[in-house]
Amino acid sequence: MPHPATTARPDPPTAPADRHARLALLCCLGAGFATLLDHAVLNLAVPSLTAALDADTGQVQWLLASYSLTFALGLVPGGRLGDAFGRRGLFVTGLLVFVVGALASAGAPDVWWVVAGRVVQGFGAGLTSAQVLGIVQDRFTGPRRVRALAAYTSAGAAAALVGPLAAGATLALLPEAWAWRVVLLLHVPFALATLTLALRVLPGADGPRRRPDLDLPGTVLLAAVTVLVTLPVVDPGLPPAATVGIGAAVLLLGAALVRWEVRYTARGRLALFAPALVRQAGFVTGNVVALLWFGALVGHGTVLTLHLLQGAGMSGLAVAVVLVPAALSRIAGSTLAARVFARRGPRTVTVALLVQALAVAALAVAGSLADGARLLVAVAVVEAVLGVASGLVEPPLRAVTLGFAPAGLHGVAASFLQLTQRLSATFCVAVATGLLFWGSGAGTVTTARSFVVALAFCATLLALAAAVSAARWLHAPPAPAVVPDVVEQREALAVVDGP
């Protein structure tokens, strides 16, 4: 996959500017940790929640997929409003909405109220996340941007380490009837602490820089298409007539979306699929790779956790302990990302994606051949490999993709990148869990066969991501157009060691 050329080393920031940038990054890391902690603990709470609220397979699938859908919907207006009015207000509002959704989920009387709370949470997380990547784009350039994104990846890995252990301990120590409610609130203190810090250190807006162009009709049409595509996956027992009707509606709404976007652009407005971004081949390629990679990774993590809990019969705490090596190795991978990328360039992403595809395939093989202690050892080893590779993929992939965004579209570009990832996660989680629960009736028990099939789906997506990345890299312009200059390479090599 190519990356944008760099012709000059950016001027080093002054001390006050550097301090403000560090404080802003701390807010970003806090928000990332809180939202990713929520993701890390949810899967562990599913069996207890399912038993307490008598949820069926379809309800569990909606519970797991709905958050990503509304996360994506919050990204589009969030990024554009942040570009227009500044980041602080949207950052704080998003965190508040996120916390309110968490409280609603934890106090829900039935599973559909939990889903509703997750819908609210996802929208708030999307608003905040758009500001996070927008802040990184606004305040960091070159290797410093890769370093900031690597820190963000490390915060997510830390959440993946701390969250499952805390959730597992909570589920083990508290009565099952309400332990899952406490688990759904574990991230709230971190969200509130980050909100307080943001109010103190993030600068307020001086006023709108320009009138925000939200393209709400395009966003609604895209959401409708995503929900309709997901419906047959969540409920495969739909009558044939209903499936045909859904297919027809998808085609009609898809055509309406294309027509609207063309007309919206022709009027000089900034469409959901902004032409200035869509015309950048590197940006489009990065988004394709990211959506395949992210959907596969989220789907794989959900499938693995649910199978260990509901198929292998492990406790939440035991699952958390088994997955500790994965979280630690992801931190290590993200720490090395800037250095490895400076030496190897875009092939870093390609090779790491291929390693992940092979690792998930190996996990599927282990699931069909091993059980008990042997399966746990295989999971720990394979997940450690996946963690390193994931840490090497995420910071460079984001930095390179967003590097193609023109000035003034940083928030839009960051939102679009996460939009594609979250819509992919919505669909892939629904498909992967549907394959995992295949033939299980109420969806309370998984089998080795369904585990293998679900992981095979995820491995295929990762292999496709590696293929797309490799194809673009092999056709990239020759050096030095796609290789950072010597000064920037040296800075990138030192970036993980310096302050």
Secondary structure, DSSP 8 states (H G I E B T S, - for coil): -------S------HHHHHHHHHHHHHHHHHHHHHHHHHHHHHHHHHHHHHHHT--HHHHHHHHHHHHHHHHHHHHHHHHHHHHH-HHHHHHHHHHHHHHHHHHHHT-SSHHHHHHHHHHHHHHHHHHHHHHHHHHHHH--HHHHHHHHHHHHHHHHHHHHHHHHHHHHHHHHS-HHHHHHHHTTTTHHHHHHHHHHHHHHS----S-SS-----HHHHHHHHHHHHHHHHHHH-TT--HHHHHHHHHHHHHHHHHHHHHHHHHHHTT---SS-HHHHT-HHHHHHHHHHHHHHHHHHHHHHHHHHHHHHTS---HHHHHHHTHHHHHHHHHHHHHHHHHHHHHTTHHHHHHHHHHHHHHHHHHHHHHH--HHHHHHHHHHHHHHHHHHHHHHHHHHHHHHHTTS-TT-HHHHHHHHHHHHHHHHHHHHHHHHHHHTTT-TTT----HHHHHHHHHHHHHHHHHHHHHHHHHHHTS--TTTTS--HHHHHHHHHTTT--
